[in-house]
Amino acid sequence: MNGYFTLYRSFFHTIEWKEKRVFNKSEAWLDLIYMAAYKPYTKLVNRTYVELDYGQLVASYRFLEERWKWSN
């Protein structure tokens, strides 16, 4: 299969997506795509400004573990 499909960002604001649960690998992958920059911008991280380009994100292992309810 080839191609792609459209997933509106509003999907990530639904009750179903925000439900507290352990994420599976597919949900974690979608979450990474959601958190990635869709345009260049500057983000403040630990009192340091980080320049992000399209497709980049800043996240620590601890942040992702807590967000997805995973253990290291």
PAZAPA-4460 file (N, C-alpha, C; in steps of 0.05 Angstrom, whole numbers, plus 32768, in hexadecimal, padded with zeros to 4 digits):
% residues 72
    n_x    n_y    n_z   ca_x   ca_y   ca_z    c_x    c_y    c_z   seq   type   mol
   8011   7FE8   8000   8000   8000   8000   8011   8019   8000     1      M     A
   8009   802D   7FF2   8017   8046   7FF1   8004   805D   7FF7     2      N     A
   8010   8074   7FFC   7FFF   808B   8000   8000   8094   801D     3      G     A
   7FED   80A5   8023   7FEB   80B0   803E   7FCE   80B6   8044     4      Y     A
   7FC8   80BE   805C   7FAE   80C6   8063   7FB0   80DF   8075     5      F     A
   7F9A   80EE   8076   7F9A   8107   8085   7F8F   8101   80A1     6      T     A
   7F9C   810B   80B5   7F93   8109   80D1   7F93   8126   80DC     7      L     A
   7F7C   8131   80E1   7F7B   814C   80EC   7F86   814D   8108     8      Y     A
   7F94   8164   810E   7F9F   8167   8128   7F89   8167   813E     9      R     A
   7F71   816E   8137   7F5B   816E   814B   7F56   8152   8156    10      S     A
   7F5F   813D   8148   7F5D   8122   8152   7F6A   811F   816D    11      F     A
   7F81   812D   8171   7F90   812A   8189   7F84   813A   81A1    12      F     A
   7F6E   8147   819C   7F5F   8155   81B1   7F45   8148   81B9    13      H     A
   7F41   812F   81AF   7F28   8121   81B5   7F2B   8113   81D0    14      T     A
   7F15   810C   81DC   7F14   80FE   81F5   7F22   80E3   81F3    15      I     A
   7F1E   80D6   81DC   7F2A   80BB   81D8   7F49   80BD   81D8    16      E     A
   7F54   80D1   81CB   7F71   80D3   81CA   7F7C   80DC   81E5    17      W     A
   7F6E   80ED   81F3   7F78   80F7   820D   7F74   80E4   8224    18      K     A
   7F67   80CE   821F   7F62   80BA   8234   7F7C   80B0   8240    19      E     A
   7F7D   80AE   825A   7F95   80A5   8268   7F98   8087   8263    20      K     A
   7FAF   807F   8257   7FB3   8063   8250   7FD0   805F   8249    21      R     A
   7FD9   8046   8248   7FF3   803F   823E   7FF1   8040   821F    22      V     A
   8002   804F   8212   8002   8051   81F5   800F   8038   81E9    23      F     A
   8004   802F   81D3   8012   801A   81C4   8026   8028   81B1    24      N     A
   8036   8018   81A3   804A   8024   8192   803F   8035   817B    25      K     A
   8028   802D   8171   801B   803D   815B   8011   8058   8166    26      S     A
   8006   8058   817E   7FFC   8071   8189   8014   8083   8190    27      E     A
   802A   8077   8199   8041   8087   819F   804D   8094   8186    28      A     A
   804D   8085   8170   8056   808F   8156   8045   80A7   814D    29      W     A
   802A   80A4   814F   8018   80BA   8148   801D   80D2   815A    30      L     A
   8022   80CD   8174   8027   80E3   8186   8040   80F2   817F    31      D     A
   8055   80E4   8177   806E   80F1   816F   8069   8103   8156    32      L     A
   8059   80F8   8143   8052   8108   812B   8043   8121   8134    33      I     A
   8030   811E   8146   8020   8134   8150   8031   814A   815D    34      Y     A
   8045   8141   816E   8055   8154   817C   806B   8161   816B    35      M     A
   8071   8156   8154   8086   8161   8143   807D   817C   8138    36      A     A
   8090   818D   8134   808A   81A8   8129   807F   81A7   810D    37      A     A
   806A   81B5   8108   805E   81B7   80ED   8067   81D0   80DF    38      Y     A
   8076   81E1   80ED   8083   81F9   80E2   809A   8200   80F4    39      K     A
   80AE   820E   80EA   80C4   8215   80FB   80BB   8227   8112    40      P     A
   80C6   8222   812A   80C0   8234   8141   80D5   8230   8156    41      Y     A
   80D5   8241   816A   80E8   8240   8180   80D9   8237   819A    42      T     A
   80E5   8224   81A8   80D9   8219   81C0   80EC   821D   81D7    43      K     A
   80E1   8225   81EE   80F2   8229   8206   80F3   820E   8215    44      L     A
   810B   8204   8219   8110   81EB   8226   8125   81EF   823C    45      V     A
   811D   81EB   8255   8131   81EF   826B   8140   8209   8268    46      N     A
   8133   821F   8265   813F   8239   8263   8151   823D   824B    47      R     A
   814E   822C   8237   815E   822E   821E   814B   822E   8207    48      T     A
   814F   8240   81F4   813E   8240   81DC   8149   822C   81C8    49      Y     A
   8137   821C   81BD   813E   8208   81AA   812F   820E   8190    50      V     A
   813E   8210   817A   8132   8215   8160   8129   81FA   8154    51      E     A
   810F   81F8   814E   8105   81DF   8142   80FC   81E4   8125    52      L     A
   8103   81D2   8114   80FB   81D3   80F8   80E4   81BF   80F4    53      D     A
   80D9   81C0   80DC   80C3   81AE   80D5   80CA   8191   80DB    54      Y     A
   80B9   8183   80EA   80BD   8167   80F0   80CD   8161   8109    55      G     A
   80D9   8175   8116   80E9   8171   812D   80D8   8174   8147    56      Q     A
   80E2   8168   815C   80D5   816C   8176   80EA   816A   818C    57      L     A
   80E4   8174   81A3   80F5   8172   81BB   80E6   8163   81D0    58      V     A
   80F1   814C   81D9   80E4   813D   81EE   80F9   812B   81FB    59      A     A
   80F7   8128   8215   8109   8116   8224   80FC   80FB   8226    60      S     A
   810D   80E7   822B   8103   80CC   8230   80EE   80CC   8247    61      Y     A
   80F5   80DA   825C   80E3   80DB   8273   80C8   80E7   826C    62      R     A
   80C8   80FD   825D   80AF   810A   8254   809E   80F6   8244    63      F     A
   80AB   80E8   8231   809C   80D5   8220   8092   80BD   8231    64      L     A
   80A2   80B3   8243   809A   809D   8254   8081   80A5   8265    65      E     A
   8081   80BC   8270   806A   80C5   8280   8052   80CA   826E    66      E     A
   8056   80D6   8257   8040   80DC   8245   8032   80C2   823B    67      R     A
   8043   80AE   8234   8038   8095   8229   8033   8080   823E    68      W     A
   803A   8086   8257   8037   8072   826D   8048   8059   8269    69      K     A
   8061   805E   8260   8074   8049   825B   8089   8049   8271    70      W     A
   8096   8033   8276   80AD   8033   8288   80C6   8031   8277    71      S     A
   80DD   8039   8282   80F5   8039   8273   8100   801D   8273    72      N     A
***
